[in-house]
Amino acid sequence: MWLGNDQYQFFESILFETLGYSTEVIEVRFVSGGSINTAARVLTPEGTFFVKFNHAEKEDMFEKEVRGLRILRSTKTIHIPQVYGYGKNGGKAYLIQEFVENGGQHPAFWRTFGQSLAKLHAHTHHSFGLDFDNYIGSLEQTNSLNENGIDFFIESRLRPQAGLALYNSLIDYKLYSRMERFFPLLAGLLPNERPALLHGDLWSGNFLINEQGLPSLVDPAPYYGLREAELAFTHLFGGFDDEFYESYADVFPLEPQLEARIPIYNLYPLFVHVNLFGKSYLPPIERLVRRYLGA
């Protein structure tokens, strides 16, 4: 992160590129932007903007994010911050969005959140996947279309991440080969429901409380997938109220015994975390494999 006059010039320059006219930057306040990007709240006479930027190592990252945000926003099921623009400036890639002001949590927050996510998941497609690849964190996420949801989960989610972990010596060949033996079991363990439009990276750090006190989703990695995978991910790090799950099921009932399937779906985000942050995320993966394949 850099400070000083160059900082203000950068923000004024990208706002000019986005708005088409000059505006003064009154204040820049850096906020949490995750482990990949720097993020800031930028106050101007035209309003307050949320700006993410990085050093453009993956030039298409924000372009893919914008496409995903627009898909989710087009469903009109849950608040998605408006995108004003994205591009490159001075060797940095940037994304400018509506800044979500926190209005304090509405009493109906969790009920609305669960119902809205169920309505989002009701948006379906003829195939699993998406017509373009995107990113989860800084990792490429393959969305090759597949008519079978379990095959998609294996071929476009688990196998690529396990293979990447093996390539980077984060797992050994023994664990990788055990994963390969585990994959054929999934057809008998998971329900093969119709494709559901997913946020794709739904944990407690990727929802906000907006000005109306209701949920707003950010930082998506969307695709059409098995909806239980999204709900499973919300359990991985916690932060979701029981009312959220109850309200979801009221709108879009779930197959029985989801709790038993949650660790299976969470193999994907766990492998993502192994590849991004290291071996400390391996123990739950190893425990699951032992559970189904033995010691």
Salt bridges, closest charged atoms under 4 A:
GLU27 OE2 - ARG29 NH2 3.23
GLU27 OE1 - ARG41 NH1 3.37
GLU59 OE2 - LYS88 NZ 3.23
ASP60 OD2 - LYS64 NZ 3.25
GLU63 OE2 - ARG67 NH1 3.68
GLU65 OE2 - LYS52 NZ 2.76
GLU98 OE2 - HIS79 NE2 3.37
GLU101 OE2 - ARG41 NH2 3.98
GLU155 OE2 - ARG159 NH1 2.42
GLU180 OE1 - ARG159 NH2 2.76
GLU193 OE1 - ARG227 NE 3.00
ASP219 OD1 - LYS52 NZ 2.68
GLU228 OE2 - ARG261 NH2 2.73
GLU230 OE2 - HIS121 NE2 2.93
GLU243 OE2 - ARG111 NH1 3.76
